[in-house]
Structures are given as C-alpha cells and as structure tokens.
C-alpha cells in the first residue's frame, strides 16, 4: 500500500505543535539542503501560510536558506533546484557558501575522508549567521520519523538511557554551542534567542516522498546517504533496511496497536554490513533495548512513545520550576525540600534536577555538560540527597555531582539565606516554619585555579564595536555601549573594560580601566535591600541573566 501524501491541514496541526513560547515570530527560515525532506517542508510551509497564515497567527515571511558545502558534485544542481522552488513559491532565497579555511571555519576536508560532522557544524554556523542578519527567530528542519529512529539507535549504541531514547524534540532553543568564541560551534547569546522546530518528526520518509511526487516537487538525492561505510547513521539506515520482518505487536499497551511496518530489502546483505562495520550486533542490541523499553517492535512507534513520555516529564518539571520559591540570588536556584515531597516519580525528580543544572551551570546552555552529561550516577546522587528526609538538617553537607554546580545547605529566613549553624536546628523551629527553614541552594561552583583566569574577561576599547555584547561565564549577558560611556568618560583606544567574578555567588563585576585608574561601572549589590540587584550609574552598561529553565534538546 502506497503511503499517502501529507495534506496541508495535517501539516498545519503538526506545525502548530512546534510553536515557540508566546507566539510565532514574524519570519521563519527553512534549512533547505535541496533534498526531498527540506524541499517538501518548504512547499508545505508556504502552502500552509498562504491558506491559513492570517487566521492561525503563523509567520508572514519565509526564507529558504541553502548552504553550499563545496564538497559534492551535486552542489550546483542542488542550488538550482532550491532557487527554482523558492521562486515558484515566492519565498526569499538565501544561499551561502562555506568559506573553508577562513576562521572560525577549518580548512576544507580532504576527499575520501569523513566530513559529515564537520560539514554539519559549518552549515549550522552559516545558518545562524543568516538568522542574525535577517532578524529571524525560528528555523525549521526537515528531520522525520526515520531520522528519529536512527538518532535514537545511535544514542543507545553510545550508552544513553531513557533520555537519549526520546530522540530529538519538535521544538528547542538553538543553545549556546561551544564555550570558545573561536569555535565553529559557538552560538552564544544569539543561540539563546532562536528556536529550532521539526514538524516532520512523526512523518515517515515515504510520506514525504509521496508528497513530493504528488505536487511535482523536484529535488536532489544525496548519494552519500546510500553509502553505509560513510557514516554511522548511514550504516544504521542500511542495517534497518535489511530487516525484512513484518513488525508484530507483542506487548499490550494503552497506546493501542500500531499498524505493521515492513521495511524494504536492501541490496547489501547483513554479511556485507558486518564486514564494513564490525559492530553490527550493537545495532541489534540497541533495537532490542528500545523494544523492551517501550513494549513494541515498531521502531517508529517506540520512539514516538519515548519522545511523548519525555515531553510530558519536561512539561511537569517546567511546572515545578515555576512554583513560588521566594527570592533567589542571580544565577542560583533555591530548592525547598518541603515543596516537592509529593513528587515520587524518580524520572520526574531527575527531570527537575536536570532543569536546575541547566539553569545554574556555567557550561554552554543546551550542551550535555550542562546537565552532567546525563550521568545516571550523578542524577541519582543529587535526587537522593535533595529528597533525603532522614539526615538531620545540621548534618547536611555541600556537594557537587557534575555540571560545575555546587549544592549548599542553608537556612532561609524571609528573603535571605544563611549558612547552616553548627549543632541541631533551633528548638521549636520546624522545616515548615515561615520564619526559618532549611533549604538547598544550587549555585555555580568555585572555579579551579586554571578556570579562574578564564572567567576574567578583558575588552580592549579600540578593538570592540560601539555596542559590544558579552556572554560572560555562559551565565550573564553584559552589554557595553561605548557611545554612552563616551558621554561620561574620555575614552581612548588603549583603555579597557574588565569583567571579573565577585561575591560568593560569582557575579560579574565590571571595571573601566583608563591608564592608572580603575573605575567600577557595574556590579551586583545587596546594600539597598534583600537580595542582589544590578547597580550602575552608567547607562552604557547593562547585565541580564542569560540562562533559561526550558527549551533544551
């Protein structure tokens, strides 16, 4: 039975499930490779906005963004087909060529060497640049259900658990990328202001091809997709194609029984694949693990279930993070053990912990390191300690379990927190007291001697733009406007601005260095009332916390 094309009304529903928080931005981009997935996505997006855009609050303008890797003979054909479709659909066509060898881009990869990961990073860097220049807040990718299965199997083969088995999200922030600003993967503040959507994650490849055929969409197939020895993903793709066994439902589920799926026979048999990749059994083991985890042999349905389950956990964890918790100092999170005692699901507890780590950690937002690399040992230790109701309050000790986050037991009174006093808690004062209660505060761990030098930032006034935005310690966004400072100070190109860590919470402290003088032009102060506030007498310096609770993966 042939797969049915995707209807516009169906795509509208898929698209609305990907809407960024609040509302759709004015403009949206499609990362368009020229292949069937992205060309179909561009077509359906254009048709949906044309038919339902005004009534549904969708973006009003579309950009087709194509990146030429200059690595394949089919590049010119791809560029032409992308331009032709953009012209037919009356959307803006933006094409860029990767400037290999020009920093931060590395030299062009050599022929016959693996280049998929490097090309993807370079492509992402250029796409983000286009989003910045065109003031676009959202970009759509054509990843589909087959890609999702391959991604999950790759993660399971690398040792991931339930979180890795949930695959890609239909909506996520771009993220900060790398810590190093000279790294091709660096995104910084710009990455925190932009969203990635994937409307096709529950749509199979054959339906995308059927849609292209039904609507006369011309595309180019990437020949490397059919070379199992080119990448691990291609190898998994070809391995799946050898499994010509009808899928049976062997476990009862409240989700219902999905229709059987029969995968096509490959021209490359399993023996040939074993010769190309010696870890053929690892793919089978990952498939078996996924089937056991979800109770279904249908791999697409299995991944859909794990994805939906994780999305529900993330939603519940977001609700917990929004509970009133009193005032917290900048870049910290106050965890009150009396609030989440009704949270008994271990998976939900871990989801809450991951969000706290993501919010507080100085590691790049959205990176595995910002969530302790998803280490079960680390997450279980944090959960076990935070939800511990047996250890006396005065015996609690500060600890760290990854992501460069330190968990410190403190006493909270009104809007202030204090160190735990030696000895038992004051008689008559219970944990539920509104006057004083024991809590945990998650905050950035003190830097090592090596790292301490890294978080001190020096800006040479003669080398920075008039408006300079700095992502400091991957936590604070500091904006310096030289034209405003020039109204108060006689600035010279040899002058500099330094940003260092201050207070026990390692908050940014900004100085203007002019010759032999050092003037404080911005700091976090708690002299004017409960808690720290940003204090500056100069309009040219602003500071905001850059990290968010949600939107990862």
Buried (B, 14 or more C-beta within 10 A) or exposed (E): EEBEBBEBEBBBEBBBEBBBEEEBBEBBBBBBBBBBBBBBBBBBBBBBBBBBBEEBEBBEBBBBBBBBBEBBEBBEBBBEBBBEBBEEBEBEBBBBEBEBEEEBBEEBBEEEEEBBEBBEBBBBBBBBEBBBEBEBBBBBBBBBBBBBBBBBBBBBBEEBBBBBBBBBBBBBBBBBBBBEEEBBBBBBBBBBBBBBBBBBBBBBBBBBBBBBEEBEBBBBEBEBBBEBEBBBBBBBBBBBBBBEEEBEBEEEEEEEEBEEBEBEEBEBEBEBBEEBBEEBEBBBBBBEBBBEBBBBBBBBBBBBBBBEBBBEBBEBBBEBBEEEBBBBBBBBBBBBBEEBEEBEEEBBBBBBBBBBBBBBBBBBBBBBBBBBEBBEEBBBBBBEBBBEEEEEBEEBEBBBBBBBBBBBBBBBBEEBBEEBEEEEBEEEBEBEBEEBBBBBBBBBBEBEEEEEEEBBBEBEBEEBEEEBBBBBBBBBBBBBBBEBBEEBBEBEEEBBBBBBBBBEBBBBBBBBBBEEEEEBBBBBBBEEEEBBEBBBEBEBBBBEEBBBBBBBB
